[in-house]
Amino acid sequence: MTPGTPGGSGPPGTLDLDKLYAARLYAARVRPYLATALFALHIVESRSVPTMAVDRHWRCYVSARFVDRMPLEELAGVWVHEVSHLLRDHHGRGDRVARERELHGPGERLRMNIAADCEINDDVFGDGLVRPEGAVVPEALRLPGGELMEDYLRLFRLGPLTQSMVWLDCGSGADGLEREWDLGPDGAHGLSEQERDAVRFRVAQGITARPGDAPMGWRRWAEEAFHPPQPWRELLGAAVRSASSGSGAGQDYSYGRPARRSVGLPGVVLPSLRRRPPRVAVVIDTSGSVSDAELGSALLEVAAISRAVGGRRDMVTVVPCDAAADIARSLCHEEGLALIGGGGTDLRAGFAKALRTRPRPDVVVVLTDGQTPWPAAQPPCRTVVGLFPRQRRSSRYENDPDYVSNTPPEWARVVVIDSGSGAR
């Protein structure tokens, strides 16, 4: 959190546990909804850690010298900052971003740490919690507030504005890359996956019970934490990733990394074929046969789909559709997305609207109860259908000679969305 001399230089200090625990108690008093998480962290004194750092197993590694020189009120802010990395799963998200965007090496991991700090620090301090000196905030990088780690990673590169941040190291709990001081999964005092999930759920309960006491970033996190991934949600994400990873999907030429063929052509720089995040169009059935609960679930799936393609919400377009398709909207923040409709259903209009967006999508995802006509021809891109199940055919179609079967076509990958019984 704050630059200083690494704890590994000179003779070892003695960790002032009284001061450290007093700072934790202060943090729990000003942020009571985080108390469960703060007291779940296990302290490990380390001379290798510059300040304070966490690993994914909820161990907090602490430099004795850092504790000595920090004012107690600022030390409380460091407690909240470090536990925020774990609650927001920055280590898991960092791993996913590294794989999807091919971000490797210490420089990219430093960028992840900075981006994660920007996500936390833009609204975590104040109201009794002092911001530690040197804490990374978005305005220091001339960035807007209120964004997620994945968004900030796209908005800055290492350069003059980040030179003063090279000391930053919140540990593997902030970016997913193991450190030399980590005790690992088999070390003492680590929390199991079930224990970590229980802590997150308790914190989310505390936030949603009194939402006015928590900043917007925490309220957004708690809402998502109360809807953990279900088997069908994992299948839907896997189906989207599979569809978007096919030949030709999400690929373009780039001069950012020259092609290997350039070696045989001295003086000529050839572009390489690079994978970009796929463009996804989400068509949501807003007809009268889809319940409010299912529309709410559809909004959650939009958020899950954006994460499935690397967090690029600017690459996701949403098209509400009943008998006619509404305006295609680029997804910025799913909280503000309005689903307007009612009446009958004809998702052919939704397909047409989605395919007319420019640039054209690589994948079309349809969230529907299936009581609709389908396009006669396969679209020129991959299609995934998230199907809200129906026990029987709606009675209003029983005597309709023009009714078209509500069975999705064979060319679509179908995932049945059923919060009661999982995926089928």
N, C-alpha and C positions, 0 to 999 in steps of 0.2 A: 504493500500500500504506500509506504513512504520510503524514499531513497535513503540509503545510509551504508555504513560499513558492514559487509557481510559478517555474519556471526562466526565464520570459520577462521578469521584472522585473530592472532593473539591468544592469550590463555582463555580457557573457558570461563564464562560467568556463571553466576548462580541465578537460576530463574526465580523471579519474585512472584510466586504463585498467589500470594495474598493480593497483590496489585492486579494480577491478571484475572483472578476470580472476581474481584471487586468491579473491574471493568465489565465483565460478563453480566454481573448482577445489575449494573447500571443499564446495560444494553437491554436486558430483559424487562426492566422497569419502564423504559421509554418505548419499547417495541414488544409489548406483552404477547402479541400473536406469534412472535418468533421464539418465545421462551423454550418451547419443546425442542426446537432445532439447536438453539444455543447450548442447552445442557446435554444434548446428545453427542456433541463433539468431544473427542478424547484428546487431551493434551500430550504432545510428545516434544520434549526439549531437544533442539537440534542446533549444532554449531554450523551446519551447512546452509541453513535457511537465512536469507538476508533479513526478512521481517517476520511475517506469519504466512503460512501456506497450508493448503488442505489437499488431501487426496480423495479419491472417489469412495473410499471406505470410511469416510467421516473421521479421519484423524487430522488434528490440527498441529502442525509443526511450528515451533515458536523459537525465536532467537531471544536469549536472555538479555542481550545488549539492547535489542530493539524495545523490549518491555521497559527497561530502565529509563530510556530517554524519552518515551512517549508519555504525554499527559494522560491521565486516566480517562478523561472525557473523549479524547481522540482514540484511545485504545478501545473504548466501547464501540466506536464507529468501525474499527478494523474487525472486531468480532462480527458485527452485522454484515459487513462486506464479505468476509470469507464464507460465512454460512450461506449467504445468498448465492454464491457460486454453486454450492451443492444442491440447494433447493431448486434452482433453475436448471439443473442438469447440464451445466456448461461443459462438463467433461464428455458426456455422451453426445451432445450436440457438436462439440468440437471434433470428435472422432468422425461423425457423419459428414460434416462439412469438409474435413480433410480428404475423405474418400471421394466425395462427389465433385469437389472442385480441384482436386489434385494439389492440395496445399501441404507441402512437406518442408521439413527443415526448421531450424530454430527461429528464423526470421518470421515465417508464417505462423508459428505457434505464438510468438510474441505479439503478432497482429491479433490473433484470436484472444489473447489475454487482455489486450487493450480494448478490443471490441466488447468483450464480456464486461469489463469494468465500466465502459460507457453505458451499457444497458442497465447496470445496477446503480451507478452513482448519480444518474441524472435526476432521480427523485427519491433516493433513499435517506438523504440527510435532511436536517432541519427538524423542527418540532421536538427539541430536546436532544437530538443526536448531532454531535459536532462532526463536520467533515474533516478528516485528517489532512494535515498539510501534504501537498503533493498528490492527492487523490486525482485520478484521471476522470475528467468529465468531458462530455461531447463538445462543449463550447471551446475547450482548449484546442481542439482539432478542427474548429469551425464547422462542426456537424450539428444537425438538428437533434433535439431530445426526443424521447419517447420511442426510439427504434429498438429492434432486437439485435443481438450479437450478429446474426447472419446478415442483417441489413447493413450494419456498420462496416462489416468486412468488405463490402462492395464500395464503400464511400471513401476509403482512405488507403494510402500506402505508406510504408515507412519512409521517412524523410526528415526535413528540418523540424517539423512540428512534433515529431516523436523522438527526437534525439535525447531529450531529458527523461525518456521513459524506458531506456534500455535496461535499467535496473529491475524493472517490474517482473515479479515472479510470484504468482499466487498459487503455484503448484499444479499438480496434475488434475486437481479438482476443478481448475479453471479452464483447461484446454485439452485434457485427455492424454497428454504426453507424460509418461512416467519419469520421475526424477530419481537421482541417485540416492536421495534420503528416504524414499518411499519404502514402507515396510511390506507392501504388496498384499495380495489377497489372503495369504496365509499368516500374516503378521498378527500380533496381539491387538486386541481392543478395536478391531474393525467391525462395522455393522454389516449384517447380512443384507441381501437385497430386500428381503421382506421387512426387515427393521427399518431400512431407509425409506421404503414406500410408506410404512406406518408413520414415520416422522413427517413426511411431506403431507400426508392426509390430515394429520392433526393440525399442522400449521394452516392448511387450506381451510379447515373447519373454523379455526379462530378468526381468519380473515373474513370469510363469508358471514360469520355470525355478527360482526360489526364492521361492515364494509367502509363506513365513513371514516374509520380510524386508519385506513391503509391507503398508500398512494396508488395511483392508477396502475402502475406496473405490477404491483403485488395483487391487485384485484383481478387483473387479466390473468396472471399466473394461477391464482386460486381457482378461477372458473375452469381453466383447462385441467387443473389437477383433479377436479371433481368428476372428470370424464376420462378415466384412464382407458388406454387402448383395449378394446374388446377383440376377440379372435377375428370377427368379421372386419373390424377396422384395420387390423394388420393385413388381412387378405386384400382389402381394397387398396391399401398403400402398396402392397407387393404387386398387385395387378397394374397399377399406374406405373410403377417403376419398370416393370417388365415391358409394358407397351412402349414406354418412352426410351427404352434401351435397345430397341430393335434396329436393324440396319437402316441407316439414313435418318433416323429420328434424332433430333437434337445435335446434328453435326454441322460444322461449318469450317471453312479454311481460315487459318490465322497465321500471321507473320510473327506472333509473339514467340513461337518456338519453331525455327526453320525445320523443314523436312530433312530426314536423313539422306534423301537422294541428293541434297545439295552438295554433299561431299564429293560426288563424282562430277560436279559441274562448277569448277572454280569460277568465282566472280558472279555466280548466279545464286540468288536466294529464293528458294521455293517454299511456299507456305505448307504447313502441315495440317492434316485433318484433325480438328479438335472438337471435343464434345462440349456443347453448351447446355445449360439447363433447358429442358424441353418446354415448349409452350403448350399449356393445357387449357382447354375450354370446358367449363363445367356447366351443363344444362340442368337446371333444377325444375322439377315438375311442381308448379304452384297451383294446380287445379284443385277443385273442391273435394276430390277424393283423397287428397293427401292431408293428413291431420297437422295441427299446429306442432305437436310433439315431433312428428317426422320432419317438418320444416326446420325445427330447431336442431334436430340431428343432422340435417343436410348442411346447416351452417358449420357444425363441428367438422363435418367431412371436408368442407372447403378448406378449413384451417389445416386438417390433416393432410390433404392433398398438396397444399403449398409446402408443408414440411417434407413430404415424400419426394418432391423435386428440388430439394436443397434449400428451401426457405425463400425461393424467389417469388414473392407474392406479385411482383410486377409481371411475371410470366404466366399468371393465372387470370383467365377471363371468366366471368360468371354471367350466364344468360337465364334469367327467370322466364318460365314458359308455361302457359296453360293452352288455350286454343290458338294463341298467337304469341310470338316471342317478344319479350321486352328488349330494351336496349342492352347491348353487351357492355358490361362494366369491368374495367381492370381492377383487380383486387388490390387494395392498399391496406385496409384494416378491416378484417371480417366483422368486427363488432358493429360497424356502421352499415352493413349490407342489408338493404330492405328487400324482402321477397313479397311481391305484390302479384295477386292473381285471383283465381277462383273459377268456377264454372267447369267447362269441358277441357279435354286434353287432346293435343295434337303435337307430339314432340317432333314431327317432321319440320315444323316451323322453327323449333329450337335448333335442330341440326343445321338447317339452312342458314340461320343467323350466325351460328358458331363458325361455320365454314367460310362465311363471308368476312370474318374479321381478318385484319391484316396487321402483322404477318399471320399467315394461316397456322392453326394449331397443329402440333405433332400428335396430340391425343385429345379425344373428346370423351369426357366422363359425364354420364347421364345418371341423375339421382331421381328415381321415379317409382311409382307403385305398379308400373307396367300396363295400366289400362289406357293404352294409347295406340294409334297406328304408328308403324315404324317405316323408315325410308325403304323404298323398294330395292335400291342399290346400295352396296357397301360404300361408305364414305371413303375418300382418298387418304384417310389416316386411321390409326388404330382407335378402337372404341371400347370403353369399359362401362358397364352398366351396374350401378348400385341399386338393387331392387328391394323396395319395401314390400314384404310378403303380404299376400291376401289369402284368407282361408277359402274363399269361394268367389265366383264371378259375380260382379255387381248386378243386382236385379234389373237395373235400368238398361242393361245391354241384352237381356234375355231374348227379347222379341225384335231386336234391331237387325234386319237382314244385311245391312251394310257394315256391321261391326267387324273390325279386323282383330285377329287374335292378339291377346296381350302378351304372348310369349316373345321374349326378345329374340332377334334374329341370330342365326348361328355364327355370323361373323363378329359378334360382340362377346367380349369376356364378361361373364355375369358373376357378381358377388351378391348373395342375398344378405340384406341388412336386417338383422333380427336381434334386438337388444335382449330379448328374453332367452333365446336358445342358441345364440351364436351364429356362425356362418354355416351354410349348407352347400 
